[in-house]
């Protein structure tokens, strides 16, 4: 029987140079057509440490196949795990500026002189 390069702990064996070191975002296989916003969200998530550490949490969900196909086609991401990671990064790092700006509507005192 051939010996596996995976140790019982789930980490790669000594054959690997550094089994716990993560690859930089640029080298991830996201696909050729991955939109800039997705790439930037993943880069920011990595910079903030959201992608650091071991991958210990398993997330499962049933999704409509058409939704997954459309998301993969739009992003160019082939892996279900990478697609979910990109989606979660996008949600975790959403820019709330527009909502904040709209919530400020009508808050400036009408008596304030805004003439330049």
N, C-alpha and C positions, 0 to 999 in steps of 0.2 A: 504494500500500500504506500502511495506517495505521501511524503510529509507535507503538511500545509504550512504556509508562511504566517498563518494567524495563530497567535498564542491563545490559550484558553480564556484569557481575560477579555478577549475581543480586540486587543491592540495588536498591531503587526509585530512580527518577531524582530530580532536583532538585524535581520537583513535590510530593514528600512533604516534610512539615515536618522530620521526623527519622526516617529509615528504620531506624536501629539501636536506637532507644528502644523498650523493651518496654512493652506495656500492663499496667496494674496487674491483679492477680488478679481484682478485683471486676468488671472489664469483660470478662473472658473469657466466651465463649459456652459455658458448661458445661451449660446446660439448666435448666429451671425446677425440676426435682425432684432436683437433685444433692444427695445426702446431705451433711449438715454435716461429717462426718468427711473426705469427699473434698475439700470446699472448704478445710477447715482444713489438710489435708495439703499441698495445693497452695500455700496461703498460707505455711506454714512452710517448704516447699521454696524458695519464692521469697525469703523472708526470709534463709534460709541461703545464698542465692546459687546454688542448684542449678539454677535455671531461667534464669540469666543467660548472656549470651554468644550467639554465633551458633549456629544449628541446623545443625550440620555432619554429625552422625552419623545414618546411615540404619539403622534397625532393622527387619528383616523377619521375619515368622514366619507359619506357616500355623496357623490356629486353627479349631476347630469353629465353624461359623456359629451354632449354638444358644448357645454360650458368649458370643460377641460380642454377639448380640442381647439376651441376658439381662443382660449387663453394661451395655449401652446403655440398656436399659429401666429398670434399677435406678438408674443414675446420672443419666439424662436427658442424657447426653453423646452427641451425634450423630456427631462426628468420630472416625475411627479413631485419628488422631494424638493428639488430646486425651484419648481414652480410655486409650491406652497411657501417655501422660504422667502421668495421674492414677494409674494402676496402679503405675507405677515410683516415683512420689513416695510412695505408700502403703507400698511395700516398703522404700524407702530410709529412711523415717522411722518405721518400726515401733517401737512402745513395748515394750521387753523387760522392763518392770517385773514383770509377772505371772510370767514364767519365772524371773526373779531371786528373787522372793519364794518361789516353790515350791522352788527349789533350796536355800533356807535352812531348809527343814523339818527339824526335829530337831537344829538346831545350838545351841540355847540349853541351857546347863548345867541339868540337872534340879535341882541343888542350889540354884540361884538363887532367892531369895525374891522372888516377884512380887506378894505381897499388898500392897494399897494401904492 
